[in-house]
Amino acid sequence: MEAFLVSTGVVALGEIGDKTQLLALMLAARFRKPLPIVLGILVATVVNHGLAGALGAVVRDLLGPEVLRWVLGASFIAVGIWALFPDKMDEDEARPRGDWGVFGVTVVTFFLAEIGDKTQLATVMLAARFDSLIAVVSGTTLGMLIADVPAVFVGGLAAPKLPLKWIRIAAAAVFVALGVGVLLGLGR
C-alpha cells in the first residue's frame, strides 16, 4: 500500500505544471472532447509507466542494496531540483496533427511527451525503490490522472489562477525529502 500511495502522491504533485499537464490543457482546448482525451492519457500513461516501472525493477535487481540506495537518493534529489524549473512545451507538441482521431492523437502525443519526463523518471526510481511493480505503476498512473483529468475538464479556466511556483516548490520538497529519506535508510 505504501508503494501505491507514495507513487500516487509523488506523481500527482510532480505533474502540476508539467508539460504533459500543459498538453492536456492544449488538447482539451483544441478538440473539446474530454472523454477520448482522458482515455488517451490513461492508455499512454499505463504503457509508458509500465515500461518505466519494468526498467526500475531491472535496475533494482542489478544493483546491490547499498549502491541502489545512493543512486535512488541522489536521483530523487536531482528530480527535486529539476521540479523547481517550469516545463515548456515545444510548438510541435502544442499542435497535434493526423487522422488518428482525438484518442489516437492523445495516446501518441502523451506517450512521446512523457519520455524522459520527470514523472517517467520518478516511476523508474519508485519501481526500483519498492518491490511492487503493479502498485507503483497503478499509483503513478493514478497520480497522472489526478493532475491531468481536471486540466482536461477545466481547461484554461483555472490554470491561470493556480500558484504554479508554489506547487513546483512543494513538489521539489517532496522529491528531495524522498531522496534524503532513502539516503538515510528510512522506510526499509
N, CA and C of each residue as an Amber inpcrd file, in Angstrom:
protein
   564
   0.8270000  -1.1940000   0.0000000   0.0000000   0.0000000   0.0000000
   0.8730000   1.2600000   0.0000000   2.0140000   1.1940000   0.7090000
   2.9170000   2.3490000   0.7560000   3.4050000   2.7090000  -0.6440000
   3.7750000   1.6970000  -1.4390000   4.2660000   1.9550000  -2.7970000
   3.2020000   2.6680000  -3.6310000   1.9600000   2.2250000  -3.5160000
   0.8590000   2.8300000  -4.2680000   0.6300000   4.2790000  -3.8300000
   0.5480000   4.5110000  -2.5290000   0.2570000   5.8560000  -2.0220000
   1.3960000   6.8400000  -2.2990000   2.6340000   6.4120000  -2.0790000
   3.7770000   7.2910000  -2.3540000   3.8440000   7.5910000  -3.8500000
   3.6620000   6.5810000  -4.6810000   3.7150000   6.7740000  -6.1330000
   2.6280000   7.7260000  -6.6140000   1.4280000   7.5670000  -6.0720000
   0.3230000   8.4460000  -6.4510000   0.6380000   9.8890000  -6.0630000
   1.0340000  10.0930000  -4.8270000   1.2910000  11.4470000  -4.3380000
   2.4450000  12.1330000  -5.0430000   3.5320000  11.4120000  -5.2270000
   4.7190000  11.9940000  -5.8670000   4.4030000  12.4320000  -7.2950000
   3.7360000  11.5740000  -8.0540000   3.4640000  11.9140000  -9.4520000
   2.3660000  12.9680000  -9.5640000   1.3360000  12.8830000  -8.7430000
   0.2770000  13.9020000  -8.8050000   0.8520000  15.2840000  -8.5340000
   1.6930000  15.3860000  -7.5390000   2.3100000  16.6740000  -7.2110000
   3.3420000  17.0780000  -8.2590000   4.1500000  16.1180000  -8.7020000
   5.1840000  16.4110000  -9.7020000   4.6260000  16.7800000 -11.0630000
   3.4130000  16.3610000 -11.3450000   2.7910000  16.6100000 -12.6510000
   2.2010000  18.0200000 -12.7620000   1.9420000  18.6700000 -11.6490000
   1.3550000  20.0140000 -11.6900000   2.3250000  20.9620000 -12.4060000
   1.8440000  21.5670000 -13.4640000   2.6640000  22.4930000 -14.2460000
   3.6140000  21.8110000 -15.2100000   3.5760000  20.4760000 -15.2780000
   4.4530000  19.7120000 -16.1570000   3.9770000  19.8580000 -17.6040000
   4.8540000  19.5570000 -18.5540000   4.4750000  19.7320000 -19.9610000
   3.3230000  18.8280000 -20.3740000   3.1930000  17.6440000 -19.7540000
   2.0660000  16.7950000 -20.1240000   0.7540000  17.3520000 -19.5790000
   0.7950000  18.0530000 -18.4610000  -0.4220000  18.7180000 -17.9840000
  -0.7690000  19.8770000 -18.9300000   0.2390000  20.5860000 -19.3880000
   0.0060000  21.6460000 -20.3730000  -0.5320000  21.0560000 -21.6780000
  -0.0190000  19.8830000 -22.0400000  -0.5150000  19.2010000 -23.2350000
  -1.9920000  18.8300000 -23.0720000  -2.3790000  18.3710000 -21.8730000
  -3.7880000  18.0530000 -21.6080000  -4.6580000  19.2920000 -21.7960000
  -4.1760000  20.4340000 -21.3050000  -4.9100000  21.6960000 -21.4880000
  -5.0520000  22.0370000 -22.9650000  -3.9540000  21.8770000 -23.7050000
  -3.9710000  22.2040000 -25.1300000  -4.9160000  21.2860000 -25.9080000
  -4.8580000  19.9980000 -25.6140000  -5.7400000  19.0540000 -26.3080000
  -7.2030000  19.3460000 -25.9930000  -7.4820000  19.6670000 -24.7290000
  -8.8630000  19.9880000 -24.3320000  -9.3560000  21.2440000 -25.0440000
  -8.4910000  22.2380000 -25.1280000  -8.8860000  23.4850000 -25.7920000
  -9.0760000  23.2750000 -27.2910000  -8.2390000  22.4330000 -27.8770000
  -8.3070000  22.2410000 -29.3240000  -9.4620000  21.3410000 -29.7380000
  -9.6370000  20.2030000 -29.0660000 -10.5950000  19.2060000 -29.5270000
 -11.9370000  19.2590000 -28.8130000 -11.9800000  19.7480000 -27.5930000
 -13.2190000  19.8530000 -26.8100000 -13.9740000  18.5240000 -26.7320000
 -13.2210000  17.4490000 -26.5630000 -13.7860000  16.1070000 -26.4030000
 -13.0680000  15.4430000 -25.2230000 -13.5430000  15.6880000 -24.0130000
 -12.7920000  15.2380000 -22.8380000 -12.6550000  13.7150000 -22.7010000
 -13.6660000  12.9480000 -23.0250000 -13.5930000  11.5020000 -22.7990000
 -12.4700000  10.8320000 -23.5960000 -12.3590000  11.0420000 -24.9220000
 -11.2460000  10.4030000 -25.6260000  -9.8790000  10.9350000 -25.1760000
  -9.8300000  12.1770000 -24.7150000  -8.5560000  12.7180000 -24.2210000
  -8.1730000  12.0140000 -22.9220000  -9.1060000  11.8820000 -21.9980000
  -8.8300000  11.2120000 -20.7180000  -8.4430000   9.7490000 -20.9550000
  -9.1800000   9.0520000 -21.8350000  -8.8390000   7.6620000 -22.1360000
  -7.4700000   7.5530000 -22.8020000  -7.1410000   8.5060000 -23.6590000
  -5.8230000   8.5260000 -24.2930000  -4.7050000   8.7400000 -23.2750000
  -4.9410000   9.6360000 -22.3170000  -3.9620000   9.8680000 -21.2460000
  -3.7640000   8.5840000 -20.4380000  -4.8730000   7.9060000 -20.1230000
  -4.8040000   6.6660000 -19.3490000  -3.9740000   5.6040000 -20.0810000
  -4.2870000   5.3620000 -21.3400000  -3.5790000   4.3340000 -22.1090000
  -2.0950000   4.6870000 -22.2550000  -1.8000000   5.9210000 -22.6220000
  -0.4050000   6.3330000 -22.7990000   0.3780000   6.2090000 -21.4950000
  -0.2510000   6.5840000 -20.3880000   0.4380000   6.5360000 -19.1030000
   0.6710000   5.1050000 -18.6450000  -0.3140000   4.2430000 -18.7970000
  -0.1350000   2.8400000 -18.3900000   1.0140000   2.2100000 -19.1710000
   1.0430000   2.4240000 -20.4740000   2.1070000   1.8310000 -21.2980000
   3.4600000   2.4510000 -20.9460000   3.5310000   3.7820000 -20.9080000
   4.7940000   4.4630000 -20.6400000   5.3180000   4.1320000 -19.2450000
   4.4550000   4.2490000 -18.2370000   4.8990000   3.9900000 -16.8670000
   5.0970000   2.4940000 -16.6200000   4.3910000   1.6470000 -17.3470000
   4.6430000   0.2080000 -17.2470000   6.0480000  -0.1310000 -17.7020000
   6.4500000   0.4480000 -18.8300000   7.8190000   0.2420000 -19.3260000
   8.8460000   0.8500000 -18.3680000   8.5520000   2.0440000 -17.8670000
   9.4720000   2.7040000 -16.9260000   9.5840000   1.8980000 -15.6320000
   8.4560000   1.3870000 -15.1560000   8.4740000   0.5810000 -13.9420000
   9.2560000  -0.7150000 -14.1310000   9.1080000  -1.3390000 -15.2880000
   9.8680000  -2.5570000 -15.5760000  11.3620000  -2.2630000 -15.5790000
  11.7500000  -1.1240000 -16.1400000  13.1500000  -0.7240000 -16.1140000
  13.6290000  -0.5230000 -14.6700000  12.8000000   0.1040000 -13.8610000
  13.1540000   0.3040000 -12.4540000  13.3450000  -1.0110000 -11.7210000
  12.5020000  -1.9940000 -12.0150000  12.6320000  -3.3090000 -11.3810000
  13.9400000  -3.9870000 -11.7980000  14.3160000  -3.8330000 -13.0720000
  15.5770000  -4.3940000 -13.5470000  16.7470000  -3.7110000 -12.8410000
  16.6860000  -2.3900000 -12.7280000  17.7470000  -1.6490000 -12.0390000
  17.8700000  -2.1330000 -10.5940000  16.7350000  -2.3300000  -9.9300000
  16.7360000  -2.7980000  -8.5420000  17.4280000  -4.1520000  -8.4340000
  17.1790000  -5.0280000  -9.4060000  17.7770000  -6.3610000  -9.3660000
  19.2580000  -6.3480000  -9.7270000  19.6940000  -5.4060000 -10.5420000
  21.0880000  -5.3500000 -10.9770000  22.0180000  -4.7220000  -9.9420000
  21.5390000  -3.7140000  -9.2600000  22.3850000  -3.0070000  -8.3030000
  22.2310000  -3.6240000  -6.9230000  23.2980000  -3.6130000  -6.1840000
  23.2110000  -4.0650000  -4.7980000  22.4350000  -3.0470000  -3.9750000
  21.9410000  -3.4510000  -2.8000000  21.1170000  -2.5540000  -1.9930000
  21.8200000  -1.2470000  -1.6100000  23.1010000  -1.3040000  -1.3300000
  23.8170000  -0.0890000  -0.9080000  24.0020000   0.8770000  -2.0910000
  24.3890000   0.3560000  -3.2500000  24.5490000   1.1940000  -4.4420000
  23.1850000   1.7570000  -4.8510000  22.1640000   0.9130000  -4.8170000
  20.8170000   1.3480000  -5.1780000  20.3560000   2.4810000  -4.2720000
  20.6380000   2.3820000  -2.9870000  20.2450000   3.4320000  -2.0440000
  20.8510000   4.7690000  -2.4450000  22.1240000   4.7910000  -2.7790000
  22.7870000   6.0470000  -3.1500000  22.2980000   6.5690000  -4.5010000
  22.1090000   5.6820000  -5.4580000  21.6210000   6.0890000  -6.7780000
  20.2090000   6.6650000  -6.6550000  19.3450000   5.9610000  -5.9170000
  17.9700000   6.4410000  -5.7610000  17.9170000   7.7440000  -4.9840000
  18.6650000   7.8240000  -3.8990000  18.6620000   9.0540000  -3.1000000
  19.1010000  10.2480000  -3.9210000  20.2020000  10.0990000  -4.6410000
  20.7000000  11.1950000  -5.4830000  19.7200000  11.5030000  -6.6110000
  19.0890000  10.4690000  -7.1690000  18.1430000  10.6870000  -8.2650000
  16.9020000  11.4460000  -7.8040000  16.3560000  11.0720000  -6.6450000
  15.1930000  11.7960000  -6.1140000  15.5460000  13.2610000  -5.8540000
  16.7280000  13.5090000  -5.2980000  17.1420000  14.8890000  -5.0310000
  17.3110000  15.6550000  -6.3480000  17.8990000  15.0070000  -7.3600000
  18.0720000  15.6600000  -8.6660000  16.7170000  15.9960000  -9.2930000
  15.7580000  15.0740000  -9.2090000  14.4230000  15.3450000  -9.7530000
  13.7630000  16.4720000  -8.9540000  14.0250000  16.5190000  -7.6510000
  13.5050000  17.6110000  -6.8270000  14.0160000  18.9580000  -7.3010000
  15.2840000  19.0300000  -7.6090000  15.8600000  20.2820000  -8.1320000
  15.2630000  20.5940000  -9.4980000  15.1220000  19.5740000 -10.3420000
  14.5390000  19.7360000 -11.6750000  13.1050000  20.2610000 -11.5760000
  12.3650000  19.8170000 -10.5650000  10.9640000  20.2300000 -10.4130000
  10.8250000  21.7280000 -10.1570000  11.8850000  22.3740000  -9.7270000
  11.8230000  23.8170000  -9.4670000  11.7290000  24.6390000 -10.7550000
  12.0950000  24.0350000 -11.8600000  12.0970000  24.7550000 -13.1250000
  10.8650000  24.3950000 -13.9420000  10.0950000  25.4020000 -14.4010000
   8.8680000  25.1060000 -15.1460000   9.1770000  24.4670000 -16.4930000
   8.3000000  23.5440000 -16.8800000   8.4120000  22.9180000 -18.1970000
   7.8350000  23.8440000 -19.2470000   8.3800000  23.7460000 -20.4460000
   7.8440000  24.4780000 -21.5890000   7.5710000  23.4590000 -22.6750000
   6.4690000  23.6470000 -23.3620000   6.1350000  22.7380000 -24.4480000
   6.7580000  23.2170000 -25.7460000   7.1810000  22.2540000 -26.5540000
   7.6350000  22.5840000 -27.8950000   6.4190000  22.9230000 -28.7370000
   6.5900000  23.7430000 -29.7430000   5.4770000  24.1280000 -30.6150000
   4.8230000  22.9100000 -31.2720000   5.6350000  21.8990000 -31.6490000
   5.0730000  20.7110000 -32.3010000   4.1220000  19.9680000 -31.3740000
   4.4120000  19.9590000 -30.0620000   3.5420000  19.2740000 -29.1190000
   2.2200000  20.0210000 -28.9480000   2.2360000  21.3140000 -29.1690000
   1.0350000  22.1180000 -28.9720000   0.0220000  21.9110000 -30.1000000
   0.4890000  21.4300000 -31.2480000  -0.4050000  21.2760000 -32.3790000
  -0.3620000  19.8530000 -32.9260000  -1.0230000  18.8940000 -32.2560000
  -1.0120000  17.5320000 -32.7790000  -1.7760000  17.4550000 -34.0910000
  -1.2250000  16.6810000 -35.0210000  -1.8550000  16.5500000 -36.3400000
  -2.0460000  15.0840000 -36.6780000  -2.8500000  14.8290000 -37.6730000
  -3.0100000  13.4780000 -38.1790000  -4.4660000  13.0580000 -38.2330000
  -4.6730000  11.8830000 -38.8210000  -6.0150000  11.3350000 -38.9710000
  -6.2810000  10.2490000 -37.9340000  -5.7050000  10.3710000 -36.7720000
  -5.7950000   9.3590000 -35.7380000  -7.0340000   9.5190000 -34.8650000
  -7.6940000  10.6320000 -34.9470000  -8.7820000  10.9100000 -34.0290000
  -8.2140000  11.4550000 -32.7270000  -9.0860000  11.9770000 -31.9110000
  -8.6670000  12.6120000 -30.6610000  -7.9630000  11.6060000 -29.7500000
  -8.5210000  10.4010000 -29.6180000  -7.9240000   9.3680000 -28.7730000
  -6.5100000   9.0280000 -29.2420000  -6.3520000   8.7460000 -30.5160000
  -5.0440000   8.3710000 -31.0670000  -4.0170000   9.4730000 -30.9290000
  -4.4230000  10.6930000 -31.2320000  -3.5030000  11.8370000 -31.1010000
  -3.0690000  11.9910000 -29.6420000  -4.0140000  11.8110000 -28.7120000
  -3.6860000  11.9340000 -27.2960000  -2.7230000  10.8430000 -26.8600000
  -2.9820000   9.5920000 -27.2480000  -2.0950000   8.4890000 -26.8610000
  -0.6770000   8.7460000 -27.3550000  -0.5420000   9.0600000 -28.6270000
   0.7910000   9.2390000 -29.2140000   1.5030000  10.4450000 -28.6080000
   0.8190000  11.5880000 -28.5330000   1.4980000  12.7830000 -28.0290000
   1.8330000  12.6520000 -26.5460000   0.9470000  12.0550000 -25.7520000
   1.2300000  11.8640000 -24.3270000   2.3660000  10.8850000 -24.1180000
   2.3560000   9.7870000 -24.8490000   3.4240000   8.7970000 -24.7000000
   4.7700000   9.4360000 -25.0240000   4.8350000  10.1520000 -26.1440000
   6.0970000  10.7850000 -26.5460000   6.5090000  11.9090000 -25.6030000
   5.5470000  12.7100000 -25.1560000   5.8670000  13.8170000 -24.2480000
   6.3710000  13.3090000 -22.9020000   5.9550000  12.1200000 -22.5100000
   6.3270000  11.5700000 -21.2050000   7.7080000  10.9180000 -21.2190000
   8.2570000  10.6440000 -22.4090000   9.5780000  10.0220000 -22.4940000
  10.6260000  10.9930000 -21.9510000  11.3530000  10.5350000 -20.9440000
  12.3990000  11.3480000 -20.3250000  11.8720000  12.4230000 -19.3900000
  10.5700000  12.4630000 -19.1720000   9.9620000  13.4560000 -18.3040000
  10.2260000  13.0880000 -16.8390000  10.1080000  14.0780000 -15.9500000
  10.4180000  13.7970000 -14.5460000   9.4680000  12.7820000 -13.9350000
   8.2120000  12.7230000 -14.3780000   7.3000000  11.7270000 -13.8100000
   7.6310000  10.3200000 -14.3150000   8.1560000  10.2060000 -15.5280000
   8.5950000   8.9020000 -16.0120000   9.8340000   8.4530000 -15.2370000
  10.7650000   9.3660000 -15.0400000  11.9630000   9.0340000 -14.2660000
  11.6030000   8.7090000 -12.8220000  10.6220000   9.4190000 -12.2720000
  10.1590000   9.1120000 -10.9200000   9.5890000   7.6920000 -10.8780000
   8.8940000   7.2770000 -11.9310000   8.3500000   5.9230000 -11.9860000
   9.4710000   4.8940000 -11.9790000  10.5310000   5.1410000 -12.7410000
  11.6910000   4.2360000 -12.7370000  12.2470000   4.1370000 -11.3170000
  12.4400000   5.2950000 -10.6700000  13.0270000   5.3130000  -9.3310000
  12.1090000   4.6520000  -8.3020000  10.8140000   4.9110000  -8.3890000
   9.8750000   4.3140000  -7.4410000   9.8160000   2.7940000  -7.6050000
   9.8600000   2.3250000  -8.8550000   9.8490000   0.8800000  -9.0890000
  11.1500000   0.2430000  -8.6060000  12.2410000   0.9910000  -8.6620000
  13.4960000   0.4770000  -8.1150000  13.4650000   0.4820000  -6.5860000
  12.7650000   1.4300000  -6.0170000  12.6820000   1.5790000  -4.5530000
  11.7420000   0.5630000  -3.9200000  10.5800000   0.3470000  -4.5480000
   9.5620000  -0.5390000  -3.9920000   9.5030000  -1.8330000  -4.7890000
   9.3160000  -2.9310000  -4.1040000   9.2670000  -4.2380000  -4.7500000
   7.8290000  -4.6100000  -5.1220000   7.1260000  -3.6630000  -5.7580000
   5.7440000  -3.9170000  -6.1730000   5.4430000  -3.1200000  -7.4370000
   5.7810000  -3.7110000  -8.5620000   5.6280000  -3.0360000  -9.8520000
   4.1830000  -2.6110000 -10.0990000   3.2410000  -3.4730000  -9.8020000
   1.8320000  -3.1430000 -10.0520000   1.3950000  -1.9610000  -9.1910000
   1.8030000  -1.9450000  -7.9260000   1.4310000  -0.8340000  -7.0370000
   2.0480000   0.4770000  -7.5120000   3.2960000   0.4300000  -7.9540000
   3.9590000   1.6490000  -8.4220000   3.3170000   2.1660000  -9.6950000
   3.1280000   1.3050000 -10.6850000   2.5530000   1.7450000 -11.9640000
   1.1000000   2.1910000 -11.7710000   0.3530000   1.4880000 -10.9370000
  -1.0230000   1.9200000 -10.6420000  -1.0200000   3.2820000  -9.9590000
  -0.1140000   3.4610000  -9.0100000  -0.0300000   4.7360000  -8.2950000
   0.4080000   5.8790000  -9.1810000   1.4340000   5.6580000 -10.0010000
   1.8880000   6.7490000 -10.8690000   0.8430000   7.0860000 -11.9270000
   0.1320000   6.0690000 -12.4030000  -0.9390000   6.3200000 -13.3730000
  -2.0570000   7.1210000 -12.7200000  -2.4550000   6.7360000 -11.5090000
  -3.4850000   7.4980000 -10.8020000  -3.0080000   8.9250000 -10.5400000
  -1.7480000   9.0900000 -10.1790000  -1.2010000  10.4360000  -9.9590000
  -1.2860000  11.2940000 -11.2110000  -0.9720000  10.7040000 -12.3630000
  -1.0930000  11.4360000 -13.6360000  -2.5440000  11.8390000 -13.8780000
  -3.4600000  10.9240000 -13.6220000  -4.8690000  11.2220000 -13.8500000
  -5.3840000  12.2820000 -12.8740000  -4.9380000  12.2260000 -11.6260000
  -5.3460000  13.2280000 -10.6390000  -4.9420000  14.6270000 -11.0990000
  -3.7600000  14.7360000 -11.6830000  -3.2790000  16.0470000 -12.1270000
  -3.8340000  16.4550000 -13.4910000  -3.9880000  15.4870000 -14.4010000
  -4.3100000  15.8420000 -15.7840000  -5.8030000  15.8560000 -16.1100000
  -6.5950000  15.0090000 -15.4690000  -8.0260000  14.9710000 -15.7850000
  -8.7090000  16.3030000 -15.4570000  -8.4410000  16.8990000 -14.2880000
  -9.0510000  18.2210000 -14.0560000  -8.6210000  19.2490000 -15.1080000
  -7.3820000  19.1410000 -15.5800000  -6.9180000  20.0590000 -16.6260000
  -7.7380000  19.8880000 -17.8970000  -8.1140000  18.6500000 -18.1910000
  -8.9310000  18.3900000 -19.3890000 -10.3180000  19.0030000 -19.2260000
 -10.9270000  18.8040000 -18.0650000 -12.3070000  19.2640000 -17.8750000
 -12.4020000  20.7630000 -17.5870000 -11.4330000  21.2770000 -16.8830000
 -11.4830000  22.6970000 -16.5450000 -10.8610000  23.5360000 -17.6620000
  -9.9580000  22.9210000 -18.4030000  -9.3100000  23.6280000 -19.4990000
  -8.5340000  24.8200000 -19.0090000  -8.5850000  25.8720000 -19.7340000
  -7.8140000  27.0530000 -19.4050000  -8.4260000  27.9450000 -18.3450000
  -9.5730000  27.5810000 -17.7950000 -10.2390000  28.4630000 -16.8350000
  -9.4710000  28.6220000 -15.5250000  -9.0590000  27.5050000 -14.9290000
  -8.4230000  27.5800000 -13.6050000  -6.9080000  27.6820000 -13.6820000
  -6.3180000  27.2880000 -14.7980000  -4.8540000  27.2490000 -14.9010000
  -4.1850000  28.5700000 -14.5300000  -4.6890000  29.7170000 -14.9970000
  -4.0060000  30.9610000 -14.6390000  -4.1010000  31.3040000 -13.1460000
  -5.0380000  30.6880000 -12.4330000  -5.2390000  31.0150000 -11.0240000
  -4.4410000  30.1160000 -10.0830000  -3.8500000  29.0390000 -10.6000000
  -3.0870000  28.1290000  -9.7510000  -1.7150000  28.7240000  -9.4330000
  -1.2650000  28.6320000  -8.1870000   0.0570000  29.1500000  -7.8180000
   1.1460000  28.1430000  -8.2120000   1.4350000  28.0440000  -9.5130000
   2.3370000  27.0120000 -10.0140000   3.7250000  27.0880000  -9.3830000
   4.1930000  28.2820000  -9.0900000   5.5140000  28.4110000  -8.4630000
   5.5360000  27.6680000  -7.1350000   4.5050000  27.8580000  -6.3240000
   4.4650000  27.2220000  -5.0060000   4.2000000  25.7250000  -5.1230000
   3.4610000  25.3270000  -6.1300000   3.2290000  23.9000000  -6.3480000
   4.5340000  23.2290000  -6.7700000   5.3120000  23.8890000  -7.6410000
   6.6160000  23.3520000  -8.0310000   7.5390000  23.2380000  -6.8220000
   7.5240000  24.2450000  -5.9350000   8.3660000  24.2130000  -4.7390000
   7.9520000  23.0420000  -3.8350000   6.6440000  22.8390000  -3.6750000
   6.1620000  21.7160000  -2.8590000   6.5730000  20.3820000  -3.4800000
   6.4440000  20.2640000  -4.8010000   6.8430000  19.0280000  -5.4820000
   8.3420000  18.7880000  -5.2990000   9.1370000  19.8480000  -5.4460000
  10.5790000  19.7240000  -5.2550000  10.8910000  19.2570000  -3.8390000
  10.2050000  19.8130000  -2.8610000  10.4340000  19.4400000  -1.4600000
  10.1060000  17.9700000  -1.2300000   9.0290000  17.4800000  -1.8540000
   8.6620000  16.0680000  -1.6970000   9.7370000  15.1670000  -2.2910000
  10.2110000  15.4860000  -3.5050000  11.2550000  14.6770000  -4.1290000
  12.5370000  14.6990000  -3.3010000  12.9430000  15.8650000  -2.8280000
  14.1610000  15.9680000  -2.0220000  13.9900000  15.1980000  -0.7120000
  12.8270000  15.3180000  -0.0740000  12.5790000  14.5810000   1.1690000
  12.6500000  13.0680000   0.9280000  12.0890000  12.6050000  -0.1900000
  12.1930000  11.1800000  -0.5310000  13.6580000  10.7810000  -0.7060000
  14.4230000  11.6210000  -1.4040000  15.8390000  11.3350000  -1.6160000
  16.6050000  11.2640000  -0.3130000  16.3950000  12.2160000   0.5620000
  17.0690000  12.2270000   1.8620000  16.6280000  11.0120000   2.6850000
  15.3310000  10.7010000   2.6360000  14.8370000   9.5320000   3.3550000
  15.4900000   8.2440000   2.8680000  15.6450000   8.1080000   1.5490000
  16.2900000   6.9280000   1.0030000  17.7590000   6.8900000   1.4260000
  18.4410000   8.0380000   1.3480000  19.8560000   8.0720000   1.7450000
  20.0510000   7.7230000   3.2160000  19.1000000   8.1080000   4.0480000
  19.1810000   7.8220000   5.4830000  18.6820000   6.4080000   5.8200000
  18.1550000   5.7150000   4.8130000  17.6880000   4.3530000   5.0350000
  16.3240000   4.2730000   5.6840000  15.5400000   5.3380000   5.5930000
  14.1940000   5.3320000   6.1880000  13.2440000   4.5180000   5.3220000
  12.2920000   3.8670000   5.9260000  11.2460000   3.1600000   5.1900000
  11.6980000   1.8320000   4.6010000  12.7470000   1.2460000   5.1330000
  13.1860000  -0.0600000   4.6020000  12.2880000  -1.1500000   5.0480000
